[in-house]
Amino acid sequence: MPRAKSARRQQIERAVLYPLDWLEERSGLIGGVKYFIFRKVPQDIGWPQTLGSATLTAFIVQAVTGAILAMYYKPHPETAYESIRYITNDLTLGWLVRGMHRWGASVFIILMFFHMARVFLYGAYKYPRELNWIIGVLLLALGMFEGFTGYLLPWDQTSYWASVVGININGTAPFLGPFLAQFLQGGAEIGADTISRFYALHMLLLPGALFALIGLHLYLVIRLGVTSPPWSPEAAGRDRAEVAPTTNGRAGLVRPGSRGGLTRTGVRK
Amino acid sequence: MEPPAGQHRPHAPPPSLWPVGFAVGIAVLLTGVILGWVVVAIGALLTAIFGFLWVRDVTGGLRTVPDVEPERREVAPPAAPIRADEGGAGMVASSESEIERFPRSKFLEGATLGLGAAIGGVVTAPVLGFAVLPAFRGGEHEEVDVGAVDDFPEKEWMITTFRLDPDLGDVTARTAYVRNNGMLDGRPSFTIVSNRCVHLGCPVQPNGPAEDKGTQFDNKGRPNQVIRVPTKPAGFGCPCHGGQYDTEGNPTAGPPVRALDRFEFSIRGGRLFIGKPYSVGGVRGEAADAVIRRYDHVLPGVHVEGPSALMYPLEPPR
């Protein structure tokens, strides 16, 4: 039997709940967030299913560090390298934030590939989730384009010549390649327009598109739910109780016997 | 949400061999780009035949009209008017026939969507144009003074660095290898080879010794606009992907798809001016006797001769 709450405790609870109720009554946001956080997921998922959230976290890190780097970065051929040098060497903690953005970019791309591999190997792209796979591929392409446009911005020898080569690779595509390359470099030659153009793409257009597509991606994840792994007896329509607890070597190793009987038969529908 | 067990339906089309034939056709076609026109024609034929069969197979289900009993609907008699003190508040639930009688709402709906689309178009068109069109205009530069003709000794190479547009500064710095070939029919002859590799645009280096320090001179009142360094190359090599060229710019090894680009030049008042760049298919002969197959300036990696040049039928305006 729960003890009766003290008057003090009731007071505190009311004080906490009042603003939440206020918000919920006017927006329904609390219910929405609760639905998102406490929604049902299959019982037999694990760490591999967290790769998507990890990728999202990496993207948010990029967005935040990028916005702050933009306060100090000056996208012009005469000033770009100097401002990067200033951020790295002179500004307090500038080396850290630039390092987070620079290495976080690789982390973001790598996590996207791991996430993609998980979805592919688990068959999670199949009906009814095909559209979410397509959106994911678009996100991958946009993420790579972010990497390409961001690489030029330090405006040192490596980034300059890597961008020259990258733009010219685009230019070798048949038929429209030369037009694409000239659009990318903003003129007949790589010059002052190229760096500001790459900056605008990197800083405004691509992140906007990424945010929109990530929103769609998440909406579909919430609407369609998380997939069970291919070996899931539950998803195969088999009764979970039929699996003898001792055959699950992994569970037996960690928690002998505890995963077996009760939980598996207890939640039976 | 997983669909309930037992309600899964296969969404894959029935197995078919036509896509395999289609893929083989495309492979043959692409091989033909290297081997010759007959192979291209065979590949195109295979692709077309199997593509047609494939499409016919896939759309088979769509072309037969299923027998469907025509839908019949009872036309509801108009609802009796509701007295003001009866019934619920708000609009009376309208049946379809009533909507037909009030096309005004339809008109307003269409007008709202149409106006929105028009406003969107009016805003988007100039913005898109602004994003795209400036990249295809105004690529012309004035000719650049790189020094007196006498500063280029005969038969000697000079690594010549100059600014295409002195107003824009270092970002327009370009390098050319300049050789004075002496006189040709009483007129001075120069070989001016761009240092941009025609594979993907890295700077090619002279294969040979270059002096440590060059001579610099100012241009249009700006200091150190042009730098000349004497060199003795046996050819040119690109550090990025290993492309190699002879001293006329012909590719001798590696991935380059044509000869090194060259610059037009003119001589006014005893001074050498570097003009527009142009692309070169190949060079026969040497120095002043060279016969150059000249093309409009294109990007690195773009073929100008042979079947592969057909992949680049249009060049963007500059």
Interface residues (C-beta under 8 A of the other chain):
Chain A: P77 E78 Y127 P128 W161 V164 V165 I167 N168 I169 G171 T172 P174 F175 G177 P178 F179 A181 Q182 F183 Q185 G186 G187 A188 E189 I190 G191 A192 D193 L224 G225 T227 S228 A235 A236 G237
Chain B: M1 E2 P3 A5 G6 H8 H11 V132 P134 A135 F136 G138 G139 L164 L168 G169 D170 V171 T172 L200 G201 C202 P203 C240 V298 L299 P300 G301 V302 M311 Y312 P313 L314 E315 P316 R318
